[in-house]
Amino acid sequence: MDGKKKSPSVFEINLFYLVIAILVIFIGAYVQKKDIYSGLVITEYVLILLPTILYLKVRGYSLKRVLKLNKLSLKQGLLIPLIVLLSYPIGAFLNAIMALILSTFGELIPPPLPTPTSGGSFFIGLLVIALSPGICEEIMFRGMLMKAYDRKGVKNSIIFSAILFGVFHFNIQNLLGPIFLGVLFGYIVYKTNSIYSSILAHTTNNAIAWTLTYFIGKSGIDPSKAKEVGMQMPYTVQMALGALMLGGIALVTGTGAYFLIKALPKDKNSLLNEDVKIEKNETSEKSLLIQYSPIIGIAVIYVVITFKIIKMIQM
């Protein structure tokens, strides 16, 4: 044993989450508006990764223990990208469901990310949009945050961290997909007992999205013309048909992902082998209110942002 403390408390981590979220909402949004690429680098490495590492070091927590800095086997490393590839349509389907609901208010707002038009911009995007969030966000969420929630039990830890991960995007149009991915990444981390598994998974997911964006841009498809063709049917009907199609694909690929997840080798030290007991001194109503008080603040912020998005959709 190295004598260091095991992990942050739930209140600690929730307060940390609130502070980082506020930094991302205000400073992150500002620098990204100035320049999307440099802004994302600042957001991921300066506002998310750096505070996470510094906090753990200053507070005396073991980086290896908290972040699960353990090696992946070759088989795990090969299976994880395949699992993510087959799971990708599920996340897209869930986001399509939310898009369908929001389409009843008006036309959806397109994502602010740029479309790569050359090999150079595509490669830069892989580093900034795929790899950087894969490293920085996973160290915070599946590393520090999920470790703190261990004391609530493995299942609760996976679910709570996934919900907070989805909310962290602060975009109701992109909520359900990230929550699903958070659950998937969390389970993979617990099964492999390695943060590198979710870094690989997150990077793969973002790389798939970025690659699709690149090829759609290279295909020469004119979104405005596609929109004109779609005007022959109501906007909500278009969204419903798109969701239905994605649902069918997700059903097929999701089945394959399920079997690959079962085939993913489990680490001998995986907490899935024994569920962590909930600490009794943390279950009183007063204690719970204190622990989750920062999350109440996040909920208020999220609701305000959501109402603003809905108003923009209605315009």
GISUL-V100348 format. One line per field, one symbol per residue. phi: phi as a letter, one per 40 degrees, with the letter a starting at -180 (. if undefined). psi: psi as a letter, one per 40 degrees, with the letter a starting at -180 (. if undefined). A space follows every 50 residues. Layout:
phi: ???
psi: ???
This chain:
phi: .cgcccaccccdccccdccccccccccdccccccaccccccccccccbcd cccccccccgcccccccfcbcccccccccddcccdccdcccccccccccc ccccciccccccccbcbacccccccccccccccdcccccccccccccccd cchccccccccccccccccfadcbbcdccdccccccccccccfacccccc cccccccccccccccccccgccdcccccccccbddccdcccccccccccc cccccccdccccccdccccccccacccccccbbcccccccdbdccccccc dcccccccccccccc
psi: ieeiidiiidddddddddddddddddddddddddhddddddddddddddd ddddddddefihddddefgiiiidddddddddddddeddddddddddddd ddeedahihiieiihheiddddddddddddddddddddddcecddddded eeidddddddddddddddefhddfdddddddddddddddddefhdddddd ddddddddddddddddddeehhdddddddeeeiidddddddddddddddd ddddddddddddehhhideheedhhhihhdeeeidddddddedddddddd ddddddddddddde.
